[in-house]
Protein backbone atom coordinates (compact mmCIF):
# COMPACT_ATOMS: atom_id res chain seq x y z
CA UNK A 1 0.00 0.00 0.00
CA UNK A 2 2.83 2.45 0.81
CA UNK A 3 4.30 1.92 -2.67
CA UNK A 4 0.97 2.82 -4.22
CA UNK A 5 0.76 5.96 -2.07
CA UNK A 6 4.29 6.96 -3.05
CA UNK A 7 3.46 6.57 -6.73
CA UNK A 8 0.38 8.72 -6.25
CA UNK A 9 2.44 11.48 -4.65
CA UNK A 10 5.06 11.35 -7.38
CA UNK A 11 2.49 11.69 -10.13
CA UNK A 12 0.69 14.49 -8.29
CA UNK A 13 3.81 16.71 -8.14
CA UNK A 14 3.69 19.21 -10.99
CA UNK A 15 6.70 19.05 -13.27
CA UNK A 16 7.64 22.05 -15.35
CA UNK A 17 9.99 21.33 -18.27
CA UNK A 18 12.90 23.74 -18.62
CA UNK A 19 12.02 24.49 -22.24
CA UNK A 20 14.56 22.08 -23.69
CA UNK A 21 13.58 19.10 -25.83
CA UNK A 22 13.43 15.65 -24.29
CA UNK A 23 16.64 13.72 -24.88
CA UNK A 24 16.21 10.00 -25.54
CA UNK A 25 19.04 7.62 -24.64
CA UNK A 26 18.74 4.28 -26.43
CA UNK A 27 20.52 1.12 -25.31
CA UNK A 28 20.02 -2.60 -25.75
CA UNK A 29 17.95 -2.53 -22.53
CA UNK A 30 15.49 0.03 -23.90
CA UNK A 31 14.91 3.78 -24.07
CA UNK A 32 15.29 6.40 -21.35
CA UNK A 33 13.84 9.90 -21.56
CA UNK A 34 16.03 12.60 -20.01
CA UNK A 35 14.11 15.78 -19.16
CA UNK A 36 15.48 18.95 -17.58
CA UNK A 37 13.03 20.27 -14.98
CA UNK A 38 13.01 23.76 -13.48
CA UNK A 39 11.63 22.33 -10.23
CA UNK A 40 13.84 19.23 -10.05
CA UNK A 41 15.17 18.33 -6.59
CA UNK A 42 18.74 19.14 -7.67
CA UNK A 43 20.69 21.26 -7.63
CA UNK A 44 19.61 22.09 -4.07
CA UNK A 45 21.05 24.82 -1.84
CA UNK A 46 21.87 22.25 0.86
CA UNK A 47 24.40 20.68 -1.51
CA UNK A 48 26.21 23.94 -2.38
CA UNK A 49 29.37 22.62 -0.70
CA UNK A 50 28.78 19.02 -1.72
CA UNK A 51 27.86 16.19 0.65
CA UNK A 52 29.98 14.19 3.07
CA UNK A 53 29.07 10.65 4.09
CA UNK A 54 31.51 9.24 6.60
CA UNK A 55 34.94 10.00 5.16
CA UNK A 56 33.69 10.22 1.56
CA UNK A 57 33.08 13.69 0.08
CA UNK A 58 30.81 14.07 -2.93
CA UNK A 59 31.68 17.52 -4.34
CA UNK A 60 29.01 19.81 -5.78
CA UNK A 61 30.51 19.49 -9.25
CA UNK A 62 29.66 17.10 -10.90
CA UNK A 63 27.29 15.43 -8.40
CA UNK A 64 24.84 18.22 -7.57
CA UNK A 65 24.75 20.56 -10.57
CA UNK A 66 22.29 18.82 -12.88
CA UNK A 67 18.51 19.36 -12.92
CA UNK A 68 17.78 16.53 -15.33
CA UNK A 69 15.43 13.68 -14.46
CA UNK A 70 15.27 10.27 -16.14
C-alpha positions as CSV (number, residue, x, y, z in Angstrom):
1,X,0.0,0.0,0.0
2,X,2.8,2.4,0.8
3,X,4.3,1.9,-2.7
4,X,1.0,2.8,-4.2
5,X,0.8,6.0,-2.1
6,X,4.3,7.0,-3.0
7,X,3.5,6.6,-6.7
8,X,0.4,8.7,-6.3
9,X,2.4,11.5,-4.6
10,X,5.1,11.3,-7.4
11,X,2.5,11.7,-10.1
12,X,0.7,14.5,-8.3
13,X,3.8,16.7,-8.1
14,X,3.7,19.2,-11.0
15,X,6.7,19.1,-13.3
16,X,7.6,22.0,-15.3
17,X,10.0,21.3,-18.3
18,X,12.9,23.7,-18.6
19,X,12.0,24.5,-22.2
20,X,14.6,22.1,-23.7
21,X,13.6,19.1,-25.8
22,X,13.4,15.6,-24.3
23,X,16.6,13.7,-24.9
24,X,16.2,10.0,-25.5
25,X,19.0,7.6,-24.6
26,X,18.7,4.3,-26.4
27,X,20.5,1.1,-25.3
28,X,20.0,-2.6,-25.8
29,X,18.0,-2.5,-22.5
30,X,15.5,0.0,-23.9
31,X,14.9,3.8,-24.1
32,X,15.3,6.4,-21.4
33,X,13.8,9.9,-21.6
34,X,16.0,12.6,-20.0
35,X,14.1,15.8,-19.2
36,X,15.5,19.0,-17.6
37,X,13.0,20.3,-15.0
38,X,13.0,23.8,-13.5
39,X,11.6,22.3,-10.2
40,X,13.8,19.2,-10.1
41,X,15.2,18.3,-6.6
42,X,18.7,19.1,-7.7
43,X,20.7,21.3,-7.6
44,X,19.6,22.1,-4.1
45,X,21.0,24.8,-1.8
46,X,21.9,22.3,0.9
47,X,24.4,20.7,-1.5
48,X,26.2,23.9,-2.4
49,X,29.4,22.6,-0.7
50,X,28.8,19.0,-1.7
51,X,27.9,16.2,0.7
52,X,30.0,14.2,3.1
53,X,29.1,10.6,4.1
54,X,31.5,9.2,6.6
55,X,34.9,10.0,5.2
56,X,33.7,10.2,1.6
57,X,33.1,13.7,0.1
58,X,30.8,14.1,-2.9
59,X,31.7,17.5,-4.3
60,X,29.0,19.8,-5.8
61,X,30.5,19.5,-9.3
62,X,29.7,17.1,-10.9
63,X,27.3,15.4,-8.4
64,X,24.8,18.2,-7.6
65,X,24.7,20.6,-10.6
66,X,22.3,18.8,-12.9
67,X,18.5,19.4,-12.9
68,X,17.8,16.5,-15.3
69,X,15.4,13.7,-14.5
70,X,15.3,10.3,-16.1
